[in-house]
Amino acid sequence: MSEIKFEKAMTRLEGIVEELERGDLNIDKSLEIFEEGIKMSRVCSKKLNEAEAKIEKLTKGKKGELITELFPLDDNDDK
């Protein structure tokens, strides 16, 4: 099975929340999609943690300290 993309997992999670909030599902179906929601939540959390780790790695200086860098402004940004 291929890995689920963040956007797809987030969209499905939003759909699950909407389904559960409606409250018209039986208990078995509610539990089933709640479990799926937990899985989608974990996928999203994992992807965000991976992105954060990558950003930290990319912004560390030679001595391992985090460096804050401002993105350069486009010439069109101030118009």
Sine and cosine of phi, psi and omega as CSV:
sin_phi,cos_phi,sin_psi,cos_psi,sin_omega,cos_omega
0.00,0.00,0.71,-0.70,-0.02,-1.00
-0.98,0.21,0.37,-0.93,-0.03,-1.00
-0.96,0.29,0.64,-0.77,-0.01,-1.00
-0.98,0.19,0.71,-0.71,0.05,-1.00
-0.97,0.25,0.48,-0.88,-0.03,-1.00
-0.82,0.57,-0.75,0.66,-0.07,-1.00
-0.88,0.48,-0.66,0.75,0.01,-1.00
-0.92,0.40,-0.67,0.74,0.02,-1.00
-0.90,0.43,-0.66,0.75,0.00,-1.00
-0.92,0.40,-0.66,0.75,0.03,-1.00
-0.89,0.46,-0.69,0.72,0.02,-1.00
-0.91,0.42,-0.66,0.75,0.03,-1.00
-0.87,0.49,-0.67,0.74,0.06,-1.00
-0.88,0.48,-0.66,0.75,0.04,-1.00
-0.90,0.44,-0.65,0.76,0.02,-1.00
-0.89,0.45,-0.70,0.72,0.02,-1.00
-0.86,0.51,-0.70,0.71,0.02,-1.00
-0.87,0.49,-0.69,0.72,0.01,-1.00
-0.88,0.48,-0.71,0.71,-0.02,-1.00
-0.93,0.37,-0.60,0.80,-0.01,-1.00
-0.92,0.38,-0.50,0.87,0.03,-1.00
-0.89,0.46,-0.58,0.82,0.07,-1.00
0.96,0.27,0.30,0.95,-0.04,-1.00
-0.98,-0.21,0.20,0.98,0.00,-1.00
-1.00,-0.08,0.50,-0.87,0.10,-0.99
-0.96,0.29,0.21,-0.98,-0.10,-0.99
-0.88,0.47,-0.62,0.78,-0.01,-1.00
-0.91,0.41,-0.70,0.71,0.01,-1.00
-0.92,0.38,-0.64,0.77,0.05,-1.00
-0.86,0.51,-0.71,0.70,0.01,-1.00
-0.90,0.43,-0.65,0.76,0.00,-1.00
-0.87,0.49,-0.75,0.66,-0.04,-1.00
-0.97,0.23,-0.43,0.90,0.11,-0.99
-0.89,0.46,-0.70,0.71,0.04,-1.00
-0.87,0.49,-0.65,0.76,0.05,-1.00
-0.90,0.44,-0.63,0.78,0.03,-1.00
-0.88,0.47,-0.64,0.77,0.05,-1.00
-0.88,0.48,-0.68,0.74,0.02,-1.00
-0.89,0.46,-0.70,0.72,0.01,-1.00
-0.90,0.43,-0.63,0.78,0.04,-1.00
-0.88,0.48,-0.66,0.75,0.01,-1.00
-0.92,0.39,-0.62,0.78,0.05,-1.00
-0.87,0.49,-0.74,0.67,-0.02,-1.00
-0.88,0.47,-0.71,0.71,-0.01,-1.00
-0.88,0.47,-0.68,0.73,0.01,-1.00
-0.88,0.47,-0.71,0.71,-0.02,-1.00
-0.90,0.44,-0.66,0.75,0.01,-1.00
-0.92,0.40,-0.65,0.76,0.04,-1.00
-0.90,0.44,-0.64,0.77,0.03,-1.00
-0.90,0.43,-0.66,0.75,0.01,-1.00
-0.90,0.43,-0.68,0.74,0.02,-1.00
-0.88,0.47,-0.69,0.72,0.01,-1.00
-0.89,0.45,-0.63,0.77,0.00,-1.00
-0.92,0.40,-0.67,0.74,0.02,-1.00
-0.89,0.45,-0.69,0.72,0.03,-1.00
-0.87,0.49,-0.68,0.74,0.00,-1.00
-0.89,0.46,-0.64,0.77,-0.04,-1.00
-0.96,0.29,-0.34,0.94,-0.07,-1.00
-0.95,-0.33,0.25,0.97,0.05,-1.00
-1.00,0.06,0.63,-0.78,0.05,-1.00
-0.99,0.17,-0.07,-1.00,-0.04,-1.00
-0.90,0.44,-0.50,0.87,-0.02,-1.00
-1.00,-0.07,0.10,0.99,0.03,-1.00
1.00,-0.01,-0.02,1.00,0.02,-1.00
-0.98,0.19,0.53,-0.85,0.04,-1.00
-0.97,0.25,0.69,-0.72,0.00,-1.00
-0.93,-0.37,0.76,-0.65,0.08,-1.00
-1.00,-0.10,0.84,-0.54,0.01,-1.00
-0.84,-0.54,0.68,-0.73,0.09,-1.00
-1.00,0.07,0.64,-0.77,0.08,-1.00
-0.96,0.29,0.66,-0.75,0.02,-1.00
-0.91,0.41,0.63,-0.78,0.03,-1.00
-0.98,0.19,0.65,-0.76,0.14,-0.99
-0.94,0.34,0.48,-0.88,0.07,-1.00
-0.87,0.49,-0.45,0.89,-0.03,-1.00
-0.99,0.11,-0.20,0.98,-0.07,-1.00
-0.93,0.36,-0.46,0.89,-0.07,-1.00
-1.00,-0.10,0.18,0.98,-0.01,-1.00
-0.98,-0.19,0.00,0.00,0.00,0.00
